[in-house]
Amino acid sequence: MPPLGLITVAAMCPKHWDLRLIDEADRPVTDKDLAWCDLLMISSMEIQREAVATLLHRARDAGKRTCIGGPYAASHTPELSLICDHVVSGEVEEHFEDLARALEAGTAEPVYVYTDKPDVTRTPKPRYDLLNMNAYTAMAVQFSRGCPFQCEFCDIIVLYGRKPRTKPPDQLISELDSMRAAGWKGEVFLVDDNFIGNHARAKELCVALKAWQEKHGYPISFYTEASVNLAQRQDLMDAMVDANFQYLFLGIETPSDEGLKETHKFQNMKQSLVESVHTLLKSGLWVMGGFIVGFDSDDETIFRRQQVFIEEAAIPWAMVGMLQALRHTALHHRLKAEGRLYENSTTGDNLSVPNFRTTLPRSILVKGYCDLLQSLYSPEAYFTRTLRSLEIWKTRKPQAPAKLSWDLKIKGFFGGLWHLGVKSHYKLPFWKALATIVTRHWREPVKVVHGFSILLAGRHMVNYTEFLTARYRQLDPALLEDPLPVTAAV
């Protein structure tokens, strides 16, 4: 994924600023880069905290001024202000002109906190021309910010509010045109945390995207994130398919009604979750899912219940994590009031044990989590779940594979065959699954192309599971005990 926040901020910068964009997922910031710049501007998420600290210290040692924004800065402003010259918390569109002027004059404040929610119709087109397009498997664009729901653990509603703000179709299409002009061919991820937060506007966009796709010969395929209640809107599902949306990520979290009630995720309780997933699949939208263990209501059966649900729903890409209390969320406030929060614990990645005292003992939670991952991502289980998902998924016209460059097609195809079909310890299940996909679905190019992509992702899923479970088993046993809380109840 490209750094959409950074290339959007780049579009706000004064025209006379000379910009150099470096995505450290593509290449590192070198000493020459630091020597070249007057100001280093960083955006990151909390999972990148160690790399951020290293880069900020390098810049300070080189005598360079630094400025940081993004989700990590919004949640950890005080700590970052100790190692960064200027910390920006919040959405910056309506303030960036003043901030840039102050940075130029050398009068910028150490900390800026913006709480207003800017009009996204005034957000400039991202500077896609600054990217190394060959570094990415998908491009990114944003349609809306905010989500109408109130999930206790989620910081999206804290960062962006509960009233979705949307761009008009013409604005988003202009961004797609800019992206294509910069040389992009392939998939595009609409990064909205809930694409259907405003049903009417989402449908309006899909109608416009359909017309744009028809005009240009369907050059792009889309995917996005949405809430499960999309399964209750057949008109919206149809409109998404017509615009060549092919798959989406759902925040399912748990099959436990008690867990959903606890976290105020009531939108997931309106109908059977398995039925909702299958409705989406049968309507043309392939499903990924996010899952959480560690809710207060979870007992030792939750791991088996999660496995059974994921298998029954046929979700190959199931992102499972242990619950974390992110700063400023309702969950964080509740646990702090209950005296259960470990303030100094790290959050933001799956290698972190929960940063609060869980009702299920930590040792049981971590073991159950590792067992769950291993059961889901044994090669045989993963490939079997993939085949079931493709059987249920009913693709429809005009869905078509993205028009990838031949270079990417060749690299992906032969690279995948080499790594999974030759080098892996699960080559036989891979070849069997690939043969099944081709023989069953050869009349449906979308299924064959996406099915092959799912199989390729198996390499990551299997390796990641083996890495993660090995790391957990090497943890200091003291970390799996339940220490006394470090915050007092209020």
N, C-alpha and C positions, 0 to 999 in steps of 0.2 A: 504494500500500500504506500502511496505517496504521502508526504506530510502536508495534508490539505490545509491545516491551520497556518503553517509557515508560508505557503505560497499565496494564501489569502492575505496575510499581513504584508507580504511582499508587494501586493497590488496596491496597498494603502500607502506605501512609502513614497516620499517625495520623488519626483521624476529625476532630479539631479543626483539622487543617491546611486552609487555604483554597488550593485548587489551581487553576491555570490551565494548560491544556495548549496548546502551540503547536507545530504541525508545520510546519517551514520549507519543506516541499514544498508547503504550502498557502498560508501567508502568513509574512512575516518577523517576527522579534521586534522590536518597536518600542521606542523610548526610554521610552514610557509603560509598556510591559510591564516593563521593567527597573526603573523608578521604583516600580512597584507591589510588586515581589517582595522578600522577605527572602533567599531562596535560589534560585539558578538551578541546576537539575539537567538534565544533558544526557546523551543516549545517542547514539552514532553508530558508523558504520563508517569505515574508514581513508580511503575515497574522499572523505569529507566533511571531511577534516582542515583544509583552508584555511578553510572556513566555521566550523568549531569554534574555530579559533584566533582568528578575527575576533570571534566572539561572546564568547569568554572575555575577550579584551582589553577589549571594550566594557563587560562586566560589572565588570571590575576598575576601569576608569576611573570607573564609576558608584558604586563603593564597595560592590558586592554580593558576597556569598559565592557560591562556585561549587562544584559537585560533578559529576563525570563518571563514567559507567560504560559498559558495553557492549563490543563486540569491539575497538574502537579503543583503549579504555582498558586492556584486558587485554594488548594487544600492545605498547603504547607508554607504559607507566606512568611511567618515569623522565622522559621528555620532557614529558608532560602535567603532571607534578607541578610543573614550573617555571612554568606559567601558570594552574594551577587549584588552588584551595584544598584540595580533597579528591578523590582519585582512587581509584576502587573497581575492583579487578580480580577477576573471578570471578563466580560466581552468588551472589546476595545474599539469597535468600528466608529462610534460617535465621538471618541476621545483621541483617536490616534493622531490627528493633525496637530493638536496641542502638545501631545506627548513627543512627537517628532521634532517640533519646534524647540521644546525644552531640551531634548537630547542634543540637538545641534548647538544650542546656546550654552550647554553645560550647566543648566539650572534644573535638570530633572530631579524629582523627589526620589528617595530610596524606595518608597512603597506607594503604589496606586491601587485602590480598591474601588472597582466599578460594580455597582449593584443593579443598575438599570438594564433593561432588556432591549437592545437596539432593534430597529426596523431592518430585517434582513433583506428587504427589497432594495436597500441602499448599499448592500455589501458588494464590493467590486468583484469582477471576474478574477478567479485565481490565476496566478502566473504559471500556467502549465509549461510555458516556454523555458522556464528555468530548470525543469526536470530532465534527468537522463531517462527517457522513456523506456529504454531497454532494460532498466533495472526492476521493472514492476510486472506482476502478473495481472493486476487490475488497476484501473484508475478510479479516482474518488470524486464525488460531487455531493453537495449538500442541498437538500430541498427545504428542510424544516429544522427548527430547534424547539425542544420542549416536549413534554409528554403529559397527558391529562391524568395519569394514574398516580398512585401514592404508595408504591412498594417501599416498605420500611428500610430496606438495605440499599436502595438506589440513590446515587448522588446526582443523577441526571436532572431530576426535578429541582435539586438545590442549585445546580450550576445554571440551568437554562429555563427553569420555571415550568409550571403546569399548563400554561396556555400556549399551544403550538403556534409558532410564527413561521409562515411559509413564504417562499418566493413565488411569483407568478410564473406560469409555464414559459413565457417568452424569455424570462431571465435565465431560467435553468437551461433551456435549449440553446441560448447564446453561449453558455458555459460549455455545453457539449460541442458546439461548433468550434470554440476556441481550443478545446482539448484535441479535436480531430485535426485542426490546423497545425497543432504542435506535433502531429505525427502519430497520435494514438490509434491503434486498432485492437479491439478485444473487449473484455468485460469491463463494466463500470459498476462500482458499488455506490449506491445512495446511502451515505453514512448516517442518515437520520436514526436516532435511537428508537423512534417509533414512527415509521413512514406513514402509518394510518392514524396518527394522533388527531388529525383533522380529516375525516373521511371524505368530505365533499371536495376539499382542495386536492387531496391525493387522487381522487377519480378524475378531476379536471386536468391534472397534470398527465395522467395516463392517456387520456383522450388525445391530448396535444402530442404526446410522445408517439402514439400510434401513427398520427399523420406525418410526423417527422421521419419515423422509420420507413414508412411507405415511400416518402419522397427520396430517401437516400439509399433504398435497397436493404434495409435492416442491417446496418453495419455494426450495431452495438447490441449486446445482451446485458440485462440488468439483474442485480440482486440487491437485497436490502434487509433491514430488520423491521419486525412488526410485532404487535401484540396478538395473542391467540384469538381474540375476538374477530380477527379478519375472517375466520372460517364461517362466521355468521353473515357475511356480506358477499353474496354470490356476484352481485353486480360489480363490486370492487375487484374481486378475484378475476373476473372475466376481463375487466379493463386492464389489469396488470399483465395478464397473459397476452392480450392484444398488443401491448406495448413492448413485448418480448422480455418481460421479467421471467426468469427461469427458476430461481430459488430464493429462499429467504431464511433468516435466522429468527427463531422464536424464543422468548424468555419463558420457558415452561417451568423451570426451577424444581418442582417436586410433584409426584403423584399423590402426596399426602394432603387431604383437605385441611387437616389441622395445621400443617405448615403454611398452606396458602392463606388461611385465615390469620395466622400469626403475623405474617408479613404484609397483610392487607392487599394481597394480590387477588382480589375478588373477581376480576375479569377472567381469571382462569377457571372459575367454578361454575360458569353458566351452562356448560355442557361437558360431556366426557372429553377429556384431553386426548385420548387415543382417537376418538371419533373426529375431533377437530383436526388433528394431524392428517388423518386419512382423507378428510374432506378437502383439505388444501392440496394434498397429493393428487387426488382425483380431479381437481379443478385445474391442474397444470402447474402447480407450484411445488417444487421439491423442497424438503424441509430439513434444516439444521436446528439444533436445540441447545439451550443453555440449562444446566442443572446445578443444584446446590445441595450439599449435605451439611448438617450442623445446626439446623434450626432447633429451638428449645424443645419443640414437640417431637423431634426425631428420637427414635430408640434404635436398638440394634437391628431391627428388621428393615430399616430404611434402605440399606445398601442393596439388599435383595429386591426390595420393591422398586427401586430405581432401575435395576438391571432388567427386571421383568417388563417394566413399562417401556423402556427404551427399545427392547427387542420387539415387543408387541406393536409399538408405534412404527417401527422400522426406521429409526433415525441413525444412519451410519456415523455422521459427525455430531457426536454428543459431547459438548464441552462441559465437563463436570469439575466443580471446584468446591472447596470448603468455604463456608460463610465467613466473610470478613466484615467488620464494622468500619466502613469508610468515614472519614471525618465529615462532620456537618450533616450526616444523614440522621433520620429519625431513630434508626437502630443505634447509632453511636450515642445519641443523647439518652436513649432509654437505658442502655447498658451502663453508661456512666452514672446515671441516677441510681441504678441498682448496685453500684459498687463492683461491677463485674468486668470493667474494662482495663486492659493492660496498655496504658498510654504509650509506653516506649516500644511496643511491638511494631514490626513492620507489616505493611499490608500491600496489596496490589499485585501479588503473583501467587501462583499455585504452590510455591515452595514454602510459603508462610503458613504456619499453623494459625488457627484463629487467634485474633488479638483480644479475646475476651474469654472468661471462664464459661465453658460450654456445659450444658446439662448432661450431655453424654461425655464420659471421661475421654480425655484427649487420646490416650493410648488406643482406646476402642475406635474412636473416630478416625484416626490416621490409618490404623490397620484396615478398617472397613473401606475407607476411601481407596487405598492401594488395591485391595481385593476387587473392588468395583471396577477400577480402571483396567486391571488385568483381565477381568472377565469380558469387558466390552471390547478390548482391543487385542485379544488373541487374534492372530491372522484369520483363523477359520471363522470366528464369530463375526469379525468385521466384514469379511467378504460375503458371508451369508446374509448379513443385515443389508448390505449394499444391494444384493440381488433382489431381496424382498422389496426394498424401497423402489427400485426401478420397475418392478412388476406392478406395484400399486399406482405409481406415478403415471398419469395420463397426459402426455404431451399433446398439444393442439397447435394447429396452424394459427397464427403465423410464426410460432416459436421457431427460431433457427439459431444454430451455433454462431458465436461471434466470428467475424472475419479476421482471424489472426494472421499474422505474417507467416510466410512459409518457413522462415528461419525459426520462429518460435514453435511452429507445428513439428518440424523435424527434430528440434532439440527435445521437445517434450515427449514425443513418441519414442524415439530411440533411447533417450536418456532413461525414460521410465522402464522400457523393456530391459535395459541393462541392469538397473539397480534392483528392480523387483523380480524380473524373470530370469536373471542369471546370478546375481550376487547374493540375494537374500536367502535366509534360511526357510522361507515360506514360498519358494518359487512355484511349487506344484499347486497349492491353493490359488495362487495368483493366476497361473495359466488357465486353470479350470474356470475361474470366475470370468476371466477375459473372454474365453471361448463361449461361455454361456451368454454373456452380454451381446456378443457379435451375432450368434446364431438366433437368439430370441428377438433382438431389436434392430436388425440390420435395415429394416424399412424406416426406422426413426432416427435420423442423424443426430438429433438433439440428445437422445438417450445414449447413443453410442459414444459421442464425444464427452458428455458429462459423466457417463458411467466410467469411462477410461480415466477421467480426472479424479473420480472418487477412489478408484483403485490405486492411482499414483499417490494420493494422499495417505493411503495405508502405510506407506513407508514412514511418513512423519508420525502418524498415530502410534504405530508399534514402537518406533524408536523413542518417542517422547515418553510413552508409558514405561518402558524399560528404564529410561534415565530417571524419571521422576520417582518411581517406586524404589529404585536403588538408593537414591538420595535420601528418601525418607527412612529407609532402613538403616542408614548410617548416621541418623540424627542422634545427638546426645540424648540419652534416655531421660535426662532431667527436663528436656523440653517437652516430653510427653507426659510429664506429671502435671497436676493442676495447682500451680502456685497460688499463693494468697493474692487477692486483688490489690492493685496498687492505687486505686482511686477510692475515695470515700463516698458513701451514699449521701445524696443531698435531698 
